[in-house]
Amino acid sequence: MNVDNPLIIVTVENVNSSFSVTCSLDLRHIVLAEKNVELHKGHLTMKLRRPRATASIHSSGRIVCTGSTSVSESRVAARRFARRLQKLGYEVKLQNFKVTCVMGSCNMPFAIDLIPFSQKFSSASFVDSVRHHVVRYKIDDLKAIARVHATGYIYVLAPSIKNLRSAIKHIFPLVKACGRMQTKEEKKKYHLRNLKRYIKKYGFDKKL
């Protein structure tokens, strides 16, 4: 997925969703009867391999699904989690599926001077007091938060993939205005990250 620049690859790292199976669940029974399940205080976790996803299951029937990299994958995972519970004898009915949060990232082809960036947009940004090489930038209209790194790496938290894409489009000209030439080490990290993103998206059998 590109955003108005062929050098920028936006990667969806995680899609969080929630849904209900409209019935009460006996967590201890599920732990004893199912594989790849762990019991925690107040909930249990169940894992899938394909698509790769983890469900946080509550006794009320509310389930939170994490780990998918697209909305369609998250829907498939939700149906498969519901089916596994159905096989255990529960009268499952999947309802109220919704995407609650999307996490994505991109790597700019330049480094970013964070001090002038945070000063210029001080009303919407906050310098991380622990890691001074990171600035948090809030986009209220899109309900998104971006973590801007000095190396040009940007991590975005948004309520939907559409908002994620819009957030990257919004922040690109802002960070570009505060951009600078990358050091050799930063260039190395930039190309390595883009290579990992390409392999994750297209696989090893595509020509680079």
N, C-alpha and C positions, 0 to 999 in steps of 0.2 A: 504494500500500500504506500503510494507516494503522495506527498502534500506539496503541490506547486513547485517542486524542485526534484529532479531525478537523482540527486545525490543524497536525499534524505529518505531513509526507510523507516517507517513507523511500524513498530512491532507490538501487537497486542500480547501482553505477558500473561494476563489473567482476567477472566470474566467471572464475577461473583453473581450468583442468582439465588433466589429463595422461592419456595413453593410449599404447599401443604398436601398431605395425603388424606386429610379429613377423617382420621381415626386415631385413637390412642395407641401407643406402641409400648410394649414391654421390652425395655432396653436390655435387661439381663437375659431374657429369652433370645433376643437377636444375637447377642454376643456369643452365647453358647451354640447357636444353630448356624451361624454364618462364618465365613472366612474373611480375612483382611478387615477385621473389625476390632476396634479398641474402645473400651469403656472409660469415660472420663466423668468428672463430677458434673452431673446435670445433663449430660449428653453422651453420645457415642460417635465415633468416626468410622465411616465405611469408605473403602477405596475401590476405584475402577481402574483397569489398565487401558481399556479402549472404550471411549476416549478417556484419556487420563484425567481423573477428577477425584475429589474427596468430598464426602457429604458429612455435615455435622447434623446428626439426627437427634431430635428432642422427643420426649415421651408424649408431648401434645400432638405430635404429627407434623410439626414444622421442621423443614429441612433447609439447610443452607449449603449450596454447592459451590465449590471453589476449584481452581486449577485448570479449567477449560480455557482455550485460546480463541473462542468465537461463540457467538450467541447460539448458533446451530448446534455446536458441540455441547454446550451447556444444556440445551433442551434434550438432546439425546441422552446425556448423562442422567438428567432428572427422570426420564422415562425408565431407564435401566435400574436406577436405584429403587424406583417405585415398584418395578417388576420383581426385584429381589425380595422386597418386603411382602409382596403379594404371594409369592411362592411359599412364604413362611406361614400363610394362613390369615393374614390381615386383609380386611376389606378396604383395599386402597383405591382412592380416586384422586388423581393428580389435579390440583386446582391452584389458582392464583400464582402461576409462574411469572416471575418478573426479574429482570436484570437489576441488581442493586448497585453494582460498582464495576467499573472497567479500569484496569491498569495497563498502561502502555508506555513505550519509551522510544526515543529516537536519538540519533547521534549527529550533531551539526558538523559540517566540514570545516569548522573553525573553532578556536577557543573563545572563551567569553570572559571579559573583565567584569567580575562580579561587583566590585565596589562602585564603579559608575552606574552599573545596571541597577543596583539596589538603591542608589541615591536618586536616580532619575525616576524610578517607579516606587518610591518609598511608601506611598499610600497602599500599595497592593503587595509589597514584598516584605519578607522577614528573613534576616540573615540567621542561619542556624548557629546558635551560640556555642554548640559543641564542635560542629564541623564547619569552620569558617569558609571552606571552599564550596559551600552549597547555599543557595538562596531559594527560599520558598516563595513562589509567586501565585497569588490567588486571583482567579477569574470568576467573579461573582455571577455574571450573567450566565455562564456555562456550568456553574457549580463545580468547577474544576480547580485542582491545585497542582502546580508544576514545581518540581525540584530541579533547579537549574545548577549544573555543575560547571566548574571553571574549564573543564576539558571539552565542553560542548555537548556532554551527555545530558539529556533532559528526560525526566521520569514524570509521567502525568497520571493523576487519579481523577476520574470523571464518572458521571452516572450512566453514560452510554458510549458506544463506539462513535456515534455521530458527534457527541460533545468532545470526545477525545480528539477526533480529527479537527474539529473547529478550534480546540484549544491550541493545537500545534500550529494551525494557520495563524491564530491570533498572536502567539508569542514569537513566531519566526522573525518578523521584521524588527521586533523589540530587541532580541538578543543579537541580531545581525548588526544593528547599530552600535552595539558594544563589543563587536567581535574583534579578534586579533589573530595574528599568525600563530599557528600551532608550533610548539616545540617538537623536536624529533621524537621524544617520548610520547607526546600527545598524539602525533601523527600515527605512531605505531599502534596506540590504543584505539584510535579512530578506525583504522583499516581492519584491525582484529575484530572489533565489535561488528563492523559491517559484514565481514566474512561470516561471523557466527550467525548474524541475522539472515544472510542469504542462504546458508546451509539449512537453517531451521525452516525457512519458508519453502525452498525448492529441493532440498535434499542434496546428496553427494554426487548424484549421477548427472547433474547439469554442468555445463561448461561455464567456467568463470570468465 
